[in-house]
Amino acid sequence: MGRSLSRGRAVMARLAGCIAVSVLSTAVTHTATAADTTPHVPNFSAYGCADASPATVSGTRHIGQVIKGTYTEWVESYRLVDAQPRLLCMSLKRPTAHDLSAAEAQALLTDSLAIGVLSNGLNRRAATASASTYDVPENVPAEPVKRLAKPPASAPDLSAPQSSGVDTPPTAAMKIFTGDASAVLKPLKESSLATIEPALTKGVEDRTLVANAQSFPWNTLAYLVMSYSDGSSWRCSGTVVSPYVVLTAGHCVHNKSRGGYVTSVRVYPGQNQANPGSNASRPYGSNTSVAAIQATSQWMQMSGNDSYPITDYKWDFAAIQFSTPFTYTGTFMPVIFGSTGAPVTSAGYPAEVGGSTVYGLYNDTAPETSRTYGSHNNTHIREFSVDASGGNSGGPFIYTDPNTNQRYMVGTLSYGDDTNDAAGGPWYDPWNQTLISGWVSWTPNNNEVAQSVSGVRLAGVFSSAQANLLSYLRFYNDSAAAGSVDVTLADYITGAPLATWHSPSLPPESSRQFSITEIENNADRSFTKPMIYSLSVRPTFVGAVQNVLWNKSEGSLTNLSTCDNPAGSRTALMNVHSSLMEAAYPSAVIVHSTSASNLALNLGIYDAASGRKLGTYATGPIPPNGQILMSMPAIEAAAAISPGSVFHYNVRSESGGVETGFEGYLQLLLNNKNANIVTDMTASCVLSP
C-alpha cells in the first residue's frame, strides 16, 4: 500500500514493545500447530480465582458477548508463568456477578467460540433455501469515509492526539420507530456509479475479497443501506452483535444536512460476491424491522461535515436495533473493552476496490500507525495502516487473540487519511463501555419495561454512575395496611424506560429509604446507567416519596423532591433523624402556627422502619402566627423515648392515635455539620394508588 519500509519497521518495533508488556498480546503454547487458526480455549494450567490478587494479576480484559441469545459480560485476569500469560480467573459481571470455577469458565469460553451454532430456539435459515441473488444489489452511493481535518499552516496540528482536559463520557441519543418499520420502506433510487467515492488508497491495494462470508467472523458483518428524509440512500457496513443489534458508525445513521436520523434501514448479513462483476448473494436475507436508532448525543450535534479533527471521531459510533431477530445464529462476535492488541483486521463492504465496483466483503490487516500508538487511552481513537473507501464506514476493527485465535470486535472504522493510507475510528474502551454494553444487550423487551408511566414522576435522580453524588428514595406508607411501590427508571435525555424495581413490603406508618445503587442492582433487568434518571413511582398505598441527595465529599444531605403533583403532607414528616445521628446530621422539627389563637399539638413519634409507635410529644401552647423549634434529643426526652437502634422517625400531628390536620404546618430542618449547611428536608410528593 505504499507504506515505507522504515515506517513499517518503526511501527513493528513499537508493537514488539507492546507485546512484551501486554499479557494479552503474547502467544501461549497449546496443542494446535502454528498454522492452525481454529479458535480454542486458553491454557487453564494456572487457573484459580483464590490466587488472584494485585500481586499475582499481570493483566486483565473486559469482554461482552451475546452467547446463546443472552448478553454475557465478564473480566479475565491473567498471570505470567515462565514469561507466558496464563488465565488466572474469570469473573462474571452479567447476568449474575460471581467468580467462575475452572469448569464454569471453560464451559463459558467454549460457548463463546460457538458463533454460528443455533441456540435458545432460534431457527437458522438454510443458506441454500434463503439465498437471494441480484444483478445490481441496491446500487446506491457509498457513505463517504470521513477524513481528518487539515489545520491551517499557522494552527496546531489537529490531526495529532489531543486532550480537552475534560473527558466527559458519551451520552445516548435515540430515535424510536413506531409501528411496522418495514411498511415505510420505499423503492430505492438507483444511482449512477459515478457518484461512488473513489478509494482513499494511494499506494498498493491490500484489501482481499472474503471467499466465504458465511464463516465466522464474516457472517457477523453486514451490508447496510440507509435512507434519509431527503430521499437519498447510502451504503455502509456494520456488525451484527446480537439477535437484535447492529453496531455501525454514527455518521451512517445521522446527518443533519440530510434531515437528521435515517428513516429506514436495510441490513444484509453475510453478503457474498465471488469476484468483481459477478452477482451478489444474500444467504441470510434481510432485516428491515428497525425499532430504534441510537447514536451519541455529541455526534448528533456535529454530524453532517466531511472532515473533523481526529479527537472528534471518538463520538462516531451507533447502534441499529430491530424488533425482529437475526435468526441464523444465537452467538455473536465478542467485544473487548480497552484492547491494546495489534495488528487488527478492518472489514466491510467498500464500493470500489482496485478501480472496480464491488458488492462483496473485503478485509485488510495491518499494524497501528504512529499517530495513535500509545495515545489511544487519551483520545479513545486508534488508527491502522489499512485501506478505506466509501462503504467501509461503520465496519469493525477485529483483533485476533494469538493465545486462542478467537476474534473480537474492538472498534469501528470512521475515517480515512488520503495522504497516509490509514484509517481509524472510535475504540471500545472503559470510557464508552457502559453505553456500548447497554446497546449490545438491548432487546425489544426493553421498550416494554413499563407498560404504564402513570403515577408520580420524579426528576433529577442521580444514578450510581455519578462518582460523588448518590440519590436515595424515601417511601412513606401512611396507610393502615402494608404496601409496596413499583419504580420505573428512565433515561432522563431520551425518556426511554430502562428497568422496573419492585420494593419490599412497607408496614403501615413506616418509611424506608433505598439507595439508587440498591434499586439499580435489584431492578428486573440489566441496563446501561445514564448519569441521571427520570422516575415513575406507582404505589399500592397512600403516602409520600422523597428524593434525597448525598454529597459524599461534603458529607451533606439535600432534598431534591420535585414532582408533577402537589406537595406532600403538611401534617407529617418522614425519616427524621434520631439522636443517634446528632453528631453529624442533627434534625429539628418546627411547628408553624397560622391560627388566630393559641395552638397545641400532640406529635406521634414512630419507628420509621417498622411503623411501630414509640411515644407522643406534646408541644404546649404556640402563640398565633408563632412557631416552636424542637431538637430530637428534646423530643426523645419529653416523650420518654430511647432510640436504641432506631436511626429514623416518622413524626405526625395526631389526636387519639389518628393523624389530624391543624392550622399550620410541620417543617424538618437538617444540619449538615461537616459542610456547615442547613437543609430543609420537608418537601415530599404525594403517593396514591
MOURFEN-V807026 format. One record per residue. OMEGA is omega in whole degrees, 0 to 359 (* if undefined). NEAR is the number of other ideal C-beta (glycine too) atoms within 8 Angstrom. Layout:
# MOURFEN-V807026
OMEGA/NEAR ; OMEGA/NEAR
This chain:
# MOURFEN-V807026
178/11 ; 179/7 ; 182/9 ; 181/6 ; 182/6 ; 179/6 ; 179/9 ; 179/11 ; 180/8 ; 179/9 ; 181/14 ; 177/9 ; 177/8 ; 179/12 ; 179/12 ; 177/8 ; 178/8 ; 182/11 ; 182/9 ; 184/7 ; 183/5 ; 181/11 ; 183/10 ; 180/13 ; 181/10 ; 184/12 ; 176/5 ; 180/11 ; 175/5 ; 188/8 ; 181/2 ; 177/7 ; 182/4 ; 182/3 ; 183/4 ; 180/7 ; 180/5 ; 178/6 ; 182/8 ; 179/9 ; 182/8 ; 177/11 ; 182/10 ; 187/11 ; 181/6 ; 188/11 ; 177/11 ; 185/9 ; 179/12 ; 181/4 ; 184/10 ; 177/10 ; 178/6 ; 182/4 ; 184/4 ; 183/9 ; 181/13 ; 178/8 ; 178/10 ; 169/8 ; 184/11 ; 188/13 ; 172/13 ; 182/15 ; 170/13 ; 182/14 ; 182/12 ; 176/9 ; 182/9 ; 177/8 ; 182/13 ; 181/13 ; 182/11 ; 176/12 ; 176/10 ; 176/10 ; 183/13 ; 171/14 ; 178/13 ; 175/10 ; 184/9 ; 178/4 ; 178/4 ; 179/9 ; 175/14 ; 179/15 ; 184/14 ; 183/14 ; 171/14 ; 180/15 ; 179/12 ; 177/14 ; 178/8 ; 10/12 ; 178/7 ; 185/5 ; 172/6 ; 174/6 ; 182/8 ; 171/13 ; 180/7 ; 180/9 ; 179/6 ; 180/9 ; 179/13 ; 179/10 ; 180/8 ; 182/14 ; 175/11 ; 177/9 ; 180/10 ; 181/12 ; 190/10 ; 179/11 ; 183/12 ; 180/9 ; 182/8 ; 178/7 ; 174/10 ; 175/7 ; 178/4 ; 184/12 ; 180/6 ; 176/8 ; 175/11 ; 186/6 ; 183/9 ; 183/5 ; 186/6 ; 182/10 ; 177/9 ; 185/7 ; 183/8 ; 176/9 ; 177/5 ; 187/6 ; 176/12 ; 183/11 ; 177/7 ; 182/12 ; 180/13 ; 172/16 ; 183/15 ; 170/8 ; 180/16 ; 181/14 ; 176/11 ; 178/11 ; 178/9 ; 183/5 ; 173/10 ; 184/4 ; 183/4 ; 184/3 ; 175/7 ; 180/5 ; 182/6 ; 179/11 ; 179/11 ; 178/8 ; 181/12 ; 174/9 ; 180/8 ; 183/6 ; 177/3 ; 186/4 ; 182/6 ; 179/4 ; 179/8 ; 174/12 ; 186/11 ; 168/16 ; 189/13 ; 166/11 ; 180/8 ; 177/8 ; 179/9 ; 180/3 ; 181/6 ; 184/6 ; 182/13 ; 182/7 ; 182/6 ; 179/9 ; 179/9 ; 175/6 ; 181/3 ; 175/9 ; 178/8 ; 187/6 ; 178/9 ; 177/4 ; 180/7 ; 180/4 ; 181/6 ; 181/12 ; 177/11 ; 180/7 ; 176/12 ; 183/14 ; 179/12 ; 182/7 ; 182/7 ; 177/6 ; 185/9 ; 183/10 ; 180/11 ; 180/7 ; 175/11 ; 186/12 ; 182/3 ; 182/7 ; 177/13 ; 176/9 ; 179/7 ; 7/9 ; 190/10 ; 181/13 ; 174/15 ; 178/14 ; 187/18 ; 173/14 ; 184/14 ; 171/18 ; 185/14 ; 179/14 ; 182/13 ; 181/13 ; 178/7 ; 178/6 ; 182/6 ; 176/9 ; 188/12 ; 179/12 ; 175/15 ; 175/16 ; 179/18 ; 180/15 ; 177/14 ; 186/13 ; 176/13 ; 177/12 ; 186/12 ; 191/12 ; 172/14 ; 175/13 ; 180/16 ; 180/17 ; 177/16 ; 183/15 ; 174/13 ; 185/15 ; 181/14 ; 179/15 ; 184/10 ; 181/8 ; 178/4 ; 177/10 ; 178/9 ; 182/9 ; 173/9 ; 180/11 ; 176/8 ; 182/12 ; 171/13 ; 184/11 ; 181/15 ; 180/14 ; 172/13 ; 180/15 ; 184/16 ; 169/14 ; 185/14 ; 178/6 ; 179/7 ; 180/10 ; 180/4 ; 177/7 ; 177/9 ; 179/12 ; 180/10 ; 189/16 ; 182/13 ; 179/12 ; 184/9 ; 174/7 ; 180/10 ; 188/11 ; 184/10 ; 176/13 ; 182/12 ; 172/11 ; 178/16 ; 174/10 ; 173/16 ; 180/15 ; 179/11 ; 179/9 ; 180/16 ; 181/12 ; 186/6 ; 188/10 ; 175/11 ; 180/7 ; 177/7 ; 183/5 ; 181/9 ; 168/11 ; 187/10 ; 184/18 ; 179/11 ; 183/9 ; 177/14 ; 179/13 ; 194/12 ; 175/17 ; 187/17 ; 177/17 ; 172/15 ; 186/14 ; 190/12 ; 177/15 ; 178/8 ; 188/5 ; 164/7 ; 191/11 ; 184/8 ; 176/11 ; 176/13 ; 180/12 ; 190/14 ; 184/12 ; 177/15 ; 178/11 ; 172/15 ; 176/14 ; 177/14 ; 178/11 ; 173/12 ; 184/9 ; 176/11 ; 1/11 ; 175/9 ; 177/16 ; 172/12 ; 182/19 ; 179/15 ; 186/15 ; 178/18 ; 179/16 ; 184/13 ; 176/16 ; 178/13 ; 179/6 ; 181/4 ; 173/8 ; 185/8 ; 177/13 ; 181/9 ; 181/15 ; 181/16 ; 179/14 ; 181/10 ; 181/12 ; 183/8 ; 177/11 ; 178/11 ; 178/14 ; 180/13 ; 185/8 ; 182/11 ; 181/15 ; 177/10 ; 183/5 ; 185/8 ; 178/14 ; 178/6 ; 186/7 ; 184/13 ; 179/11 ; 168/15 ; 186/13 ; 184/12 ; 183/16 ; 181/12 ; 177/14 ; 178/15 ; 174/14 ; 181/17 ; 184/17 ; 177/15 ; 182/16 ; 177/19 ; 177/16 ; 185/14 ; 159/16 ; 186/14 ; 176/14 ; 177/13 ; 181/9 ; 180/11 ; 178/8 ; 190/11 ; 187/8 ; 175/12 ; 179/10 ; 181/13 ; 171/14 ; 184/15 ; 180/15 ; 183/12 ; 178/15 ; 184/19 ; 185/15 ; 173/17 ; 180/12 ; 186/14 ; 174/7 ; 191/4 ; 183/6 ; 181/13 ; 178/12 ; 182/16 ; 180/16 ; 183/16 ; 181/14 ; 178/13 ; 186/15 ; 182/11 ; 181/7 ; 181/9 ; 186/14 ; 182/13 ; 181/10 ; 185/13 ; 180/15 ; 175/15 ; 177/11 ; 184/14 ; 183/15 ; 183/14 ; 171/12 ; 178/8 ; 179/9 ; 178/7 ; 178/12 ; 181/10 ; 183/7 ; 180/12 ; 177/10 ; 179/3 ; 174/7 ; 175/9 ; 183/5 ; 181/10 ; 177/13 ; 179/11 ; 178/16 ; 173/9 ; 176/9 ; 186/14 ; 180/12 ; 178/13 ; 174/9 ; 176/7 ; 185/9 ; 191/3 ; 186/6 ; 183/10 ; 179/12 ; 172/14 ; 174/12 ; 179/16 ; 181/13 ; 182/17 ; 177/16 ; 182/15 ; 181/11 ; 181/9 ; 181/3 ; 178/6 ; 180/9 ; 182/12 ; 178/12 ; 168/14 ; 180/12 ; 175/13 ; 178/15 ; 179/14 ; 176/15 ; 186/12 ; 180/11 ; 185/9 ; 186/8 ; 183/7 ; 176/10 ; 182/12 ; 183/14 ; 177/13 ; 178/12 ; 178/13 ; 183/7 ; 168/12 ; 180/5 ; 177/7 ; 179/15 ; 176/9 ; 181/9 ; 178/9 ; 171/15 ; 178/15 ; 173/11 ; 183/11 ; 176/10 ; 179/10 ; 177/15 ; 178/8 ; 179/8 ; 179/13 ; 185/13 ; 183/6 ; 176/6 ; 188/13 ; 176/7 ; 176/8 ; 182/8 ; 176/11 ; 183/11 ; 169/9 ; 179/13 ; 183/9 ; 178/9 ; 157/13 ; 186/12 ; 170/14 ; 185/15 ; 180/15 ; 184/11 ; 171/16 ; 184/6 ; 172/14 ; 181/8 ; 184/13 ; 177/14 ; 176/18 ; 172/16 ; 184/15 ; 183/16 ; 177/13 ; 174/10 ; 188/12 ; 185/8 ; 180/5 ; 185/9 ; 185/9 ; 174/11 ; 176/12 ; 182/9 ; 181/13 ; 186/10 ; 175/13 ; 186/7 ; 185/10 ; 178/4 ; 181/6 ; 181/3 ; 182/7 ; 187/9 ; 174/9 ; 186/7 ; 180/11 ; 178/13 ; 182/12 ; 174/12 ; 174/15 ; 183/14 ; 174/14 ; 181/12 ; 177/8 ; 181/9 ; 185/11 ; 185/10 ; 184/5 ; 185/8 ; 179/11 ; 180/12 ; 175/14 ; 177/11 ; 180/15 ; 172/12 ; 177/15 ; 179/9 ; 173/13 ; 183/7 ; 177/11 ; 179/3 ; 180/5 ; 183/8 ; 175/13 ; 183/9 ; 165/10 ; 180/11 ; 175/15 ; 182/13 ; 186/15 ; 170/14 ; 186/12 ; 185/15 ; 185/9 ; 185/7 ; 182/13 ; 179/6 ; 183/9 ; 182/10 ; 181/9 ; 177/9 ; 177/11 ; 186/9 ; 192/12 ; 185/6 ; 175/7 ; 185/14 ; 177/7 ; 180/9 ; 180/6 ; 180/7 ; 176/8 ; 180/9 ; 183/7 ; 174/12 ; 180/9 ; 174/16 ; 179/8 ; 179/8 ; 180/15 ; 182/13 ; 182/7 ; 181/8 ; 180/11 ; 181/5 ; 170/9 ; 187/4 ; 182/10 ; 178/4 ; 182/5 ; 181/12 ; 182/8 ; 174/12 ; 161/14 ; 185/18 ; 179/13 ; 174/12 ; 183/13 ; 176/12 ; 182/6 ; 179/4 ; 180/6 ; 180/6 ; 181/9 ; 173/8 ; 177/5 ; 180/9 ; 181/6 ; 181/12 ; 178/7 ; 178/15 ; 178/11 ; 177/13 ; 181/11 ; 178/13 ; 174/10 ; 189/15 ; 183/9 ; 182/8 ; 183/9 ; 181/5 ; 172/9 ; 185/7 ; 174/11 ; 182/10 ; 186/13 ; 191/9 ; 173/10 ; 181/14 ; 184/15 ; 173/11 ; 173/14 ; 183/5 ; */5
